[in-house]
């Protein structure tokens, strides 16, 4: 959070749980948005991924297609709830490499992915 604020983000909410429908089996589907913030006039939905060590793949690759769809659905519902559906928005990914010893490395990927409905 400190990192985002230092970059000029205004954090509106964190760990937002959004009911977005039901699975084919009838189970409620709940999406979670890690951070909702504004950068200027742009509403930003931020997915945070933390790892202890570098792996074979970049940390942001763990935001797979299923997760992107779930985040996009959650963001659409959030935007309708709060009457900001016409505001510009985007999806960012924050990666945190937090080794057991040493200083964590935080990286922000602006526009980490797009809403599948915008394609």
N, CA, C and O of each residue as an XYZ file, in Angstrom:
476
protein
N       0.822     -1.195      0.000
C       0.000      0.000      0.000
C       0.860      1.251      0.000
O       0.599      2.211     -0.725
N       1.887      1.215      0.827
C       2.783      2.364      0.900
C       3.381      2.670     -0.469
O       3.489      3.826     -0.878
N       3.765      1.606     -1.163
C       4.360      1.744     -2.483
C       3.382      2.437     -3.442
O       3.761      3.348     -4.177
N       2.135      1.997     -3.422
C       1.127      2.592     -4.304
C       0.870      4.053     -3.949
O       0.786      4.908     -4.830
N       0.749      4.326     -2.673
C       0.519      5.714     -2.258
C       1.684      6.609     -2.666
O       1.476      7.750     -3.079
N       2.907      6.099     -2.555
C       4.089      6.871     -2.954
C       4.067      7.180     -4.450
O       4.642      8.175     -4.891
N       3.400      6.322     -5.228
C       3.279      6.552     -6.666
C       2.085      7.443     -7.018
O       1.843      7.716     -8.193
N       1.344      7.892     -6.016
C       0.222      8.796     -6.254
C      -1.146      8.146     -6.317
O      -2.128      8.811     -6.645
N      -1.229      6.856     -6.008
C      -2.530      6.186     -5.990
C      -3.303      6.594     -4.740
O      -2.719      6.800     -3.675
N      -4.623      6.707     -4.882
C      -5.502      6.918     -3.737
C      -6.270      5.610     -3.532
O      -7.114      5.247     -4.351
N      -5.979      4.915     -2.452
C      -6.602      3.619     -2.192
C      -8.016      3.834     -1.671
O      -8.229      4.544     -0.689
N      -8.980      3.209     -2.347
C     -10.384      3.330     -1.960
C     -10.828      2.149     -1.095
O     -11.627      2.318     -0.174
N     -10.311      0.953     -1.391
C     -10.729     -0.241     -0.644
C      -9.702     -1.343     -0.860
O      -8.932     -1.322     -1.820
N      -9.712     -2.310      0.061
C      -8.859     -3.480     -0.113
C      -9.616     -4.722      0.316
O     -10.515     -4.665      1.155
N      -9.238     -5.836     -0.270
C      -9.869     -7.133      0.002
C     -11.392     -7.071     -0.129
O     -12.122     -7.473      0.777
N     -11.849     -6.570     -1.255
C     -13.282     -6.425     -1.511
C     -13.831     -7.754     -2.028
O     -13.362     -8.286     -3.034
N     -14.825     -8.277     -1.325
C     -15.492     -9.517     -1.742
C     -16.774     -9.152     -2.474
O     -17.601     -8.387     -1.976
N     -16.920     -9.722     -3.677
C     -18.027     -9.357     -4.556
C     -18.772    -10.620     -5.000
O     -18.188    -11.471     -5.669
N     -20.057    -10.753     -4.636
C     -20.823    -11.896     -5.149
C     -21.103    -11.664     -6.639
O     -21.647    -10.628     -7.021
N     -20.728    -12.635     -7.470
C     -20.865    -12.404     -8.910
C     -21.738    -13.427     -9.623
O     -21.835    -13.400    -10.850
N     -22.363    -14.315     -8.893
C     -23.252    -15.273     -9.536
C     -23.163    -16.634     -8.889
O     -22.797    -16.780     -7.723
N     -23.518    -17.645     -9.701
C     -23.522    -19.020     -9.222
C     -22.848    -19.925    -10.238
O     -22.912    -19.688    -11.444
N     -22.205    -20.957     -9.734
C     -21.566    -21.953    -10.592
C     -22.653    -22.853    -11.173
O     -23.794    -22.809    -10.712
N     -22.322    -23.667    -12.176
C     -23.312    -24.604    -12.724
C     -23.914    -25.526    -11.667
O     -25.041    -25.996    -11.826
N     -23.176    -25.788    -10.593
C     -23.698    -26.662     -9.533
C     -24.571    -25.895     -8.542
O     -25.130    -26.487     -7.619
N     -24.689    -24.577     -8.730
C     -25.535    -23.772     -7.844
C     -24.795    -23.107     -6.709
O     -25.397    -22.372     -5.927
N     -23.507    -23.347     -6.603
C     -22.694    -22.750     -5.541
C     -22.455    -21.271     -5.835
O     -22.197    -20.893     -6.978
N     -22.541    -20.439     -4.801
C     -22.294    -19.011     -4.965
C     -20.837    -18.782     -5.360
O     -19.928    -19.401     -4.807
N     -20.629    -17.887     -6.322
C     -19.281    -17.534     -6.759
C     -18.983    -16.142     -6.211
O     -19.704    -15.182     -6.483
N     -17.915    -16.053     -5.440
C     -17.496    -14.798     -4.831
C     -16.144    -14.416     -5.411
O     -15.196    -15.201     -5.372
N     -16.061    -13.208     -5.946
C     -14.785    -12.707     -6.441
C     -14.156    -11.829     -5.375
O     -14.853    -11.273     -4.527
N     -12.848    -11.707     -5.419
C     -12.166    -10.814     -4.484
C     -11.230     -9.905     -5.259
O     -10.457    -10.353     -6.106
N     -11.314     -8.637     -4.955
C     -10.427     -7.646     -5.545
C      -9.465     -7.229     -4.445
O      -9.890     -6.739     -3.399
N      -8.172     -7.422     -4.677
C      -7.187     -7.139     -3.637
C      -7.180     -5.658     -3.255
O      -7.271     -5.318     -2.075
N      -7.073     -4.780     -4.255
C      -7.038     -3.337     -3.981
C      -7.820     -2.611     -5.063
O      -7.694     -2.907     -6.251
N      -8.637     -1.649     -4.625
C      -9.312     -0.731     -5.537
C      -8.741      0.646     -5.236
O      -8.741      1.090     -4.088
N      -8.254      1.318     -6.273
C      -7.611      2.613     -6.060
C      -7.879      3.512     -7.261
O      -8.356      3.065     -8.304
N      -7.565      4.763     -7.089
C      -7.605      5.715     -8.202
C      -6.196      6.200     -8.467
O      -5.442      6.503     -7.542
N      -5.850      6.269     -9.741
C      -4.642      6.957    -10.166
C      -5.138      8.074    -11.065
O      -5.544      7.840    -12.203
N      -5.101      9.286    -10.542
C      -5.741     10.392    -11.249
C      -7.237     10.126    -11.297
O      -7.864      9.886    -10.265
N      -7.803     10.167    -12.481
C      -9.239      9.913    -12.650
C      -9.541      8.463    -13.025
O     -10.702      8.106    -13.225
N      -8.521      7.638    -13.119
C      -8.697      6.247    -13.539
C      -8.880      5.334    -12.333
O      -8.066      5.324    -11.410
N      -9.959      4.574    -12.362
C     -10.235      3.572    -11.338
C      -9.364      2.355    -11.656
O      -9.374      1.859    -12.783
N      -8.617      1.879    -10.671
C      -7.667      0.796    -10.907
C      -7.992     -0.372     -9.980
O      -8.088     -0.212     -8.763
N      -8.157     -1.547    -10.582
C      -8.369     -2.782     -9.839
C      -7.027     -3.503     -9.828
O      -6.474     -3.817    -10.882
N      -6.504     -3.764     -8.626
C      -5.138     -4.262     -8.504
C      -5.121     -5.658     -7.895
O      -5.673     -5.894     -6.820
N      -4.478     -6.571     -8.601
C      -4.245     -7.927     -8.111
C      -2.825     -7.963     -7.565
O      -1.886     -7.551     -8.246
N      -2.662     -8.455     -6.334
C      -1.347     -8.518     -5.697
C      -0.909     -9.977     -5.631
O      -1.657    -10.838     -5.169
N       0.298    -10.245     -6.094
C       0.872    -11.587     -6.049
C       2.199    -11.515     -5.303
O       3.075    -10.723     -5.651
N       2.339    -12.343     -4.277
C       3.543    -12.346     -3.447
C       4.213    -13.712     -3.516
O       3.554    -14.752     -3.491
N       5.525    -13.683     -3.603
C       6.323    -14.908     -3.617
C       7.515    -14.733     -2.691
O       7.975    -13.612     -2.470
N       8.012    -15.824     -2.154
C       9.203    -15.809     -1.289
C      10.491    -15.768     -2.113
O      11.491    -15.179     -1.703
N      10.440    -16.413     -3.295
C      11.653    -16.441     -4.123
C      11.254    -16.433     -5.592
O      10.126    -16.765     -5.957
N      12.216    -16.042     -6.418
C      11.993    -16.085     -7.863
C      11.834    -17.523     -8.288
O      12.541    -18.408     -7.805
N      10.920    -17.750     -9.176
C      10.707    -19.101     -9.680
C      11.094    -19.171    -11.143
O      11.778    -18.300    -11.682
N      10.639    -20.221    -11.751
C      10.943    -20.421    -13.163
C      10.196    -19.406    -14.033
O      10.686    -19.004    -15.089
N       9.010    -18.998    -13.581
C       8.184    -18.057    -14.335
C       8.013    -16.771    -13.546
O       8.117    -16.759    -12.319
N       7.751    -15.701    -14.259
C       7.505    -14.416    -13.608
C       6.255    -14.529    -12.734
O       5.291    -15.200    -13.103
N       6.279    -13.877    -11.591
C       5.174    -13.944    -10.630
C       3.848    -13.533    -11.251
O       2.817    -14.139    -10.960
N       3.859    -12.516    -12.100
C       2.608    -12.021    -12.685
C       1.938    -13.050    -13.595
O       0.751    -12.924    -13.896
N       2.678    -14.056    -14.031
C       2.078    -15.096    -14.869
C       1.093    -15.960    -14.098
O       0.324    -16.712    -14.696
N       1.111    -15.859    -12.776
C       0.145    -16.627    -11.982
C      -1.252    -16.027    -12.053
O      -2.207    -16.626    -11.558
N      -1.383    -14.850    -12.662
C      -2.704    -14.273    -12.913
C      -3.157    -14.843    -14.256
O      -3.026    -14.207    -15.302
N      -3.693    -16.063    -14.192
C      -4.057    -16.790    -15.407
C      -5.410    -16.327    -15.958
O      -6.060    -15.452    -15.387
N      -5.816    -16.927    -17.069
C      -7.055    -16.523    -17.750
C      -8.270    -16.637    -16.835
O      -9.131    -15.757    -16.841
N      -8.351    -17.700    -16.057
C      -9.483    -17.875    -15.136
C      -9.528    -16.749    -14.122
O     -10.595    -16.192    -13.862
N      -8.375    -16.403    -13.540
C      -8.303    -15.327    -12.548
C      -8.637    -13.987    -13.182
O      -9.329    -13.174    -12.569
N      -8.160    -13.740    -14.399
C      -8.466    -12.478    -15.086
C      -9.968    -12.338    -15.329
O     -10.534    -11.263    -15.131
N     -10.617    -13.430    -15.761
C     -12.074    -13.387    -15.978
C     -12.818    -13.095    -14.678
O     -13.740    -12.280    -14.653
N     -12.414    -13.762    -13.605
C     -13.049    -13.556    -12.302
C     -12.865    -12.112    -11.824
O     -13.805    -11.499    -11.319
N     -11.668    -11.579    -11.984
C     -11.413    -10.182    -11.598
C     -12.228     -9.218    -12.447
O     -12.773     -8.243    -11.930
N     -12.313     -9.481    -13.736
C     -13.077     -8.606    -14.625
C     -14.561     -8.617    -14.248
O     -15.202     -7.567    -14.218
N     -15.108     -9.807    -13.961
C     -16.512     -9.894    -13.537
C     -16.727     -9.155    -12.220
O     -17.717     -8.443    -12.055
N     -15.800     -9.328    -11.288
C     -15.896     -8.651     -9.989
C     -15.839     -7.137    -10.170
O     -16.594     -6.403     -9.532
N     -14.954     -6.677    -11.030
C     -14.810     -5.240    -11.276
C     -16.071     -4.660    -11.920
O     -16.491     -3.559    -11.566
N     -16.674     -5.388    -12.856
C     -17.918     -4.899    -13.474
C     -19.007     -4.735    -12.422
O     -19.724     -3.734    -12.406
N     -19.125     -5.743    -11.530
C     -20.136     -5.657    -10.472
C     -19.824     -4.487     -9.539
O     -20.727     -3.723     -9.198
N     -18.585     -4.332     -9.127
C     -18.161     -3.232     -8.249
C     -18.510     -1.887     -8.891
O     -19.055     -1.004     -8.228
N     -18.197     -1.734    -10.174
C     -18.451     -0.468    -10.863
C     -19.946     -0.156    -10.905
O     -20.339      1.001    -10.756
N     -20.777     -1.172    -11.104
C     -22.234     -0.947    -11.092
C     -22.714     -0.568     -9.691
O     -23.496      0.371     -9.536
N     -22.249     -1.293     -8.670
C     -22.662     -1.027     -7.280
C     -22.398      0.405     -6.878
O     -23.243      1.049     -6.256
N     -21.220      0.911     -7.233
C     -20.819      2.229     -6.764
C     -21.066      3.338     -7.776
O     -20.601      4.462     -7.584
N     -21.789      3.038     -8.849
C     -22.173      4.058     -9.808
C     -20.997      4.678    -10.557
O     -21.038      5.854    -10.919
N     -19.955      3.890    -10.787
C     -18.783      4.416    -11.484
C     -18.549      3.640    -12.789
O     -17.422      3.551    -13.276
N     -19.627      3.083    -13.342
C     -19.493      2.250    -14.535
C     -18.961      3.026    -15.736
O     -18.371      2.437    -16.642
N     -19.163      4.335    -15.750
C     -18.682      5.111    -16.898
C     -17.284      5.690    -16.685
O     -16.719      6.287    -17.602
N     -16.721      5.521    -15.485
C     -15.361      6.015    -15.219
C     -14.343      5.171    -15.977
O     -14.545      3.970    -16.157
N     -13.246      5.793    -16.425
C     -12.184      4.988    -17.036
C     -11.594      4.060    -15.980
O     -11.489      4.427    -14.809
N     -11.207      2.849    -16.403
C     -10.655      1.892    -15.450
C      -9.623      1.012    -16.141
O      -9.542      0.949    -17.367
N      -8.844      0.340    -15.313
C      -7.870     -0.610    -15.830
C      -7.539     -1.623    -14.738
O      -7.941     -1.479    -13.583
N      -6.794     -2.652    -15.139
C      -6.352     -3.694    -14.224
C      -4.831     -3.661    -14.138
O      -4.142     -3.733    -15.156
N      -4.322     -3.553    -12.934
C      -2.886     -3.584    -12.689
C      -2.538     -4.830    -11.887
O      -3.394     -5.420    -11.228
N      -1.289     -5.214    -11.953
C      -0.780     -6.318    -11.145
C       0.418     -5.807    -10.366
O       1.320     -5.186    -10.928
N       0.419     -6.073     -9.069
C       1.568     -5.755     -8.226
C       2.208     -7.067     -7.833
O       1.541     -7.962     -7.314
N       3.502     -7.182     -8.078
C       4.227     -8.374     -7.641
C       5.160     -7.987     -6.506
O       5.811     -6.942     -6.529
N       5.202     -8.857     -5.524
C       6.065     -8.637     -4.363
C       6.950     -9.871     -4.208
O       6.458    -10.985     -4.025
N       8.238     -9.659     -4.283
C       9.192    -10.718     -4.012
C       9.691    -10.455     -2.598
O      10.446     -9.512     -2.360
N       9.257    -11.303     -1.656
C       9.532    -11.088     -0.231
C      10.357    -12.240      0.331
O       9.812    -13.161      0.940
N      11.665    -12.189      0.127
C      12.500    -13.259      0.678
C      12.457    -13.241      2.205
O      12.165    -12.211      2.814
N      12.744    -14.360      2.802
C      12.721    -14.438      4.272
C      13.705    -13.452      4.884
O      13.463    -12.904      5.959
N      14.800    -13.233      4.200
C      15.774    -12.244      4.649
C      15.980    -11.235      3.529
O      15.995    -11.596      2.352
N      16.135     -9.996      3.892
C      16.359     -8.975      2.883
C      15.134     -8.113      2.672
O      14.094     -8.302      3.304
N      15.280     -7.183      1.787
C      14.228     -6.210      1.503
C      13.293     -6.732      0.411
O      13.758     -7.242     -0.609
N      11.993     -6.610      0.616
C      11.051     -7.015     -0.431
C      11.208     -6.124     -1.671
O      11.511     -4.936     -1.563
N      10.997     -6.717     -2.836
C      10.990     -5.971     -4.099
C       9.562     -5.915     -4.603
O       8.909     -6.943     -4.781
N       9.085     -4.694     -4.831
C       7.715     -4.483     -5.289
C       7.772     -3.954     -6.712
O       8.547     -3.051     -7.028
N       6.929     -4.538     -7.569
C       6.880     -4.085     -8.957
C       5.429     -3.894     -9.370
O       4.586     -4.755     -9.116
N       5.141     -2.772    -10.002
C       3.798     -2.454    -10.480
C       3.756     -2.619    -11.990
O       4.576     -2.049    -12.710
N       2.800     -3.400    -12.462
C       2.585     -3.567    -13.894
C       1.267     -2.881    -14.248
O       0.192     -3.468    -14.121
N       1.368     -1.647    -14.688
C       0.155     -0.909    -15.079
C      -0.445     -1.578    -16.316
O       0.268     -1.959    -17.244
N      -1.766     -1.711    -16.306
C      -2.426     -2.351    -17.442
C      -1.982     -3.794    -17.605
O      -1.780     -4.269    -18.723
N      -1.832     -4.487    -16.483
C      -1.356     -5.870    -16.486
C      -2.187     -6.802    -17.348
O      -1.670     -7.788    -17.872
N      -3.467     -6.501    -17.500
C      -4.338     -7.237    -18.412
C      -5.570     -6.385    -18.691
O      -5.818     -5.389    -18.010
N      -6.332     -6.786    -19.693
C      -7.525     -6.035    -20.108
C      -8.781     -6.823    -19.779
O      -8.748     -8.048    -19.659
N      -9.884     -6.110    -19.637
C     -11.188     -6.744    -19.449
C     -11.496     -7.547    -20.706
O     -11.468     -6.995    -21.807
N     -11.790     -8.844    -20.565
C     -12.063     -9.672    -21.757
C     -13.201     -9.135    -22.628
O     -13.220     -9.382    -23.833
N     -14.158     -8.399    -22.028
C     -15.265     -7.860    -22.824
C     -14.840     -6.682    -23.692
O     -15.573     -6.292    -24.601
N     -13.675     -6.112    -23.427
C     -13.208     -4.976    -24.223
C     -12.493     -5.416    -25.488
O     -12.165     -4.587    -26.338
N     -12.249     -6.708    -25.621
C     -11.522     -7.199    -26.803
C     -12.428     -7.339    -27.981
O     -11.983     -7.739    -29.057
